Amino acid sequence: MLNTIVIAALYVVPLLFAVILHEVAHGWVAEKLGDPTARLLGRITLNPLVHIDPIGTIVLPGILLLTNSPFLFGWAKPVPVNFANLRGGRKDMAMVGLAGPLSNFALAAISSVIFHLTFSHVSGSGALSPLLWITEPIHAMARISVEFNLVLMVVNLLPILPLDGGRIVAGLAPLRFAVAMQRIEGFGMLIVLLLIASGAWSYIVSPVIGFFWHFLM
């Protein structure tokens, strides 16, 4: 039980940073492109209380962690964006969609640097090193952060609405194709869950995550 609590504590900080920064990036880019909705509603902030989604930030990651799932996934409360306010129309919608996954890649890259910088101290220090109790959890959280941010980035880049990848494709594709995508948006998350449940996830998402993992780690 104690080991589970310790592991959960190590996951909390990387998870919160990943999902919150993801949503803040959406709101920040939308504001720069003409839509102040997220700013007006107080959502361009790192305060976790305004971003936590009970299911996506707490329940789902908790279940995946307790069941020893091979991957961890979650989300924060989506930042509201009024696409009608964007000066560049559908092209800007694609830019707003891309902002979230890019923020996760940046955070994964920063975390990998921290992981490598702390590796020598964790692996080379004696068990009684006075700084080990600081560097060891930081090292562990950095590794978790890389993994979770890569999962969040790759999953969100799937070309399925309402995921970010769907926003990007709908923003850049011909209008007729974009309209067709929007008609099935309500089934988007169901499609994602079916990919996970059927095992197709391993063939579509895992290789991409593995490529970036080997690149960074």
PyMOL commands that set and color helices and strands:
alter all, ss='L'
color gray80, all
select helices_A, chain A and resi 2-32+37-40+48-50+54-66+83-85+90-124+132-156+164-172+175-183+185-198+201-204+206-216
alter helices_A, ss='H'
color red, helices_A
deselect
rebuild
show_as cartoon
